[in-house]
């Protein structure tokens, strides 16, 4: 009998507490990117910033009344560092008040790479910001051009470096399947994100959303999103790269808002997208280990961490035949130590 262990440690959470989002759709954005429909993604597009902060303030107070621990505030959905000064001051004042009251320990924000400078990073850190999530989408010049982002790879990389050099954690959001991003480009984007020091990644497979310029391209037959099988396989490979680099992928796929479901015209949507990707990543890792250590020899047993049990066979058992091809049936599967996979021949 021979045995091989694979590292399968659970990704470390990068948040200072439960992440408490305050969505600010399109606020501060210099234009509308071709794929973006933040109003559909976050719901409640009409509310003003003042109303949003008031709702968040009341929700934080309710959390505190229930004895819940402090959160990490998150200003999402727009370009935080390009907000008009009064709006940014209102957000910073709200965050400071929540931190003074012990309701929050820090805040994070999302922004565009071309709206950042060393001075802005420093000012954010001094205000209690611990993390900046950059809407990178892709590092590839051709993809950035097609999305009319108005800057190129050098600006995206410099922005990542500014965040890390400023002592903040860096989140990188990628948009696999956007125009100009095929599987190879996406995997290169993941590698680049890791090489510039990303502390966490998000994979948002590109969807065609009503009201976007991309929807017009799709209607004209000039753009086709990835289908689900391509997306699942590419994300599984990207997830494995991130895992090998010790970097968690904290989100895969957009959050399932009702307004989003109404707006999706085409693209790889599935309610269990993340679990399906994890299942494929595990299969891919074991398949690669089999090819490396015992080519052609079926496994006699496989031990996986408990936390993998729920997604191991894939949605509706879709991976059972692939596992059978490696020798793994229900009888040969067991749970072992957390943090590792054990392959037995
Ligand atoms: S992708 Fe980001 S910068 Fe572009 S419109 Fe959407 S929120 Fe604004």
Boltz pocket constraint, residues with backbone or C-beta under 6 A from the ligand:
constraints:
  - pocket:
      binder: B
      contacts: [[A, 26], [A, 29], [A, 30], [A, 31], [A, 32], [A, 33], [A, 36], [A, 37], [A, 38], [A, 77], [A, 78], [A, 79], [A, 112], [A, 135]]
      max_distance: 6.0
